[in-house]
């Protein structure tokens, strides 16, 4: 319910702003908020469900687990020398 209220408020604020720079700032803030919620939900789903296809009440999702690694390019020269 909180997310819906925030979205309605953002849209109302956006409609009341005449300057496109201000509109962009409101949209950018809302996008960042939604991306944070999306990231958290994806993490929760991947921790709850095993690999495969899963259904909610209305939508479905496919969970794929993969191994990832990162290279610290700043530390790499010290390791190689």
N, C-alpha and C positions, 0 to 999 in steps of 0.2 A: 504494500500500500504506500509506503514511503517513496518508493521509486516512481510510482505513478504520479503522486503529488508533485514530486520534484520535476518530472517531465512536463506536466501541465503548467507549472510555474515558469519553467524555462521557455516554453512556447509562448505563454502570455507575455513574458518579459521581451522575448524576441519580437513579437508583433507590436509591442509598444515602442520599440526603438526605430528611429528613422535612419540613423547613420549605419551604413553597412559595416563599418569597423567595429562598432558596438555589437552588432548582430553576430559578427564573426567571433568576437570574444565570448559571448554567451554560448554559442554553439560549440566552440572549442572546449570550454569548461564542461559542458554536458557530455561531449564525446569522451573526454578524459575520465569522467565519473563512470560512464557506461563501460569503458574499456577495463577499468579496475574491477567492476562487478563481474564482467565477462571472464576475466583472468581468474578470479576467485572461484567462480562456478565451474570452470574447466578443471581447475585443480581439485576441487571437491569431487567432481564426477570421476576423474581419473583415479582418485583414492578409494572411491566406493565401489566402482564396477570393474570387473575384469575385462580383458580384451574381448571385442566382439560388438554385435549390434544390440542395442538396448532401446526400449520404448518407454516413454513417459505416458501421460494421459492423452496427449495430443500430438506429440512430436517424437522423433527418434534421433538417436545419436550412435555413432560408431566410435568405439574407444580403441585406439591403436597405441601400444606402448613402444617406445623406441629409446635406445641408448644414445645419449649425446655427450660430447666432450668439447671443451674449450681450450684454445691455445693462448697462453699468455705471451704475446709477441714481444713485449718489453723484457720479459725474463728469458726469452729464448736464446739471445746471444750469450748470456752468462752460462747457460747450461751447455751450449755447444762448444765453448772455448775451454 
